[in-house]
Amino acid sequence: MAVGSSRNVEAIERQASVQKEQGIEVSDTSQETSASVQGNKEETSPLNFRSLKNSSKYTLMLLASANFAHMTAFSLLAPFFPKEALKKGTSQTVIGLIFSVFEFVVFFTAPVYGANDVSPMYLFPALRESLTHGIMETATSLGFMVGPAIGSFLYEAGGFGLPFYVIGSFILLNGALVCGCLPESTG
């Protein structure tokens, strides 16, 4: 057996042990995959969201909810803020700067905080990166997509403050759930 193949087999065996620790059913497919890697075939064991235990699903959904809330908060003021700012005498340039400052701050802080980022991929080492990343990006995109609709609805229903009170409450609740329910770091 080649050195590369033995490393692949070891990686598959480590993945299977992590899956067992997370309560994921590990079938003989990991052994089949191990055998196929030895035969120089690239296959991976089948793993999907349904194969996670409930606590892992809950953790992943909490993190997706945080991503959703983050982008909803960013995008919900787009429909009504410019009109309100113009009423108060704010120029179009300043309104544009207000909207761009978020991404400006992200651009400059990402290298610092990105290096220390706790990614869901690290919380779910047995879960395929593409599945975890896909769930997080879907939540982010949904938040960005529905934020303006939510903002418009709440603005019309209760004025300028209501959208911020609602999304702020949702973020605080989500933060409390994340802090109270996420597993302790083992590393």
Long-range contacts (C-beta under 8 A, 24 or more apart in sequence): 1-38, 5-37, 5-38, 5-40, 8-37, 9-34, 9-37, 9-38, 12-37, 12-45, 15-45, 15-125, 15-126, 16-45, 18-125, 18-126, 19-47, 19-126, 22-52, 22-53, 22-56, 22-124, 22-126, 23-52, 23-53, 23-55, 23-56, 24-51, 24-52, 24-53, 24-56, 24-126, 25-51, 44-128, 47-126, 47-127, 47-128, 47-131, 48-131, 49-131, 49-135, 52-124, 52-127, 55-183, 56-124, 56-127, 58-181, 59-123, 59-181, 59-182, 59-183, 60-120, 60-123, 60-124, 60-127, 60-132, 60-135, 62-174, 62-177, 62-178, 62-181, 62-182, 63-120, 63-123, 63-136, 63-178, 64-135, 64-136, 64-138, 64-139, 65-139, 65-174, 65-177, 66-174, 66-175, 66-178, 67-136, 67-139, 67-140, 67-143, 68-139, 68-140, 68-142, 68-143, 69-143, 69-167, 69-170, 69-171, 69-174, 70-140, 70-143, 70-171, 71-139, 71-140, 71-141, 71-142, 71-143, 71-144, 71-147, 72-143, 72-144, 72-146, 72-147, 72-150, 72-167, 72-170, 73-147, 73-167, 73-168, 73-171, 74-102, 74-143, 74-144, 74-147, 75-143, 75-144, 75-145, 75-147, 75-148, 75-151, 76-147, 76-148, 76-150, 76-151, 76-154, 76-163, 76-167, 77-151, 77-163, 78-147, 78-148, 78-151, 79-148, 79-151, 79-152, 79-155, 80-151, 80-152, 80-155, 80-160, 80-163, 84-160, 123-183
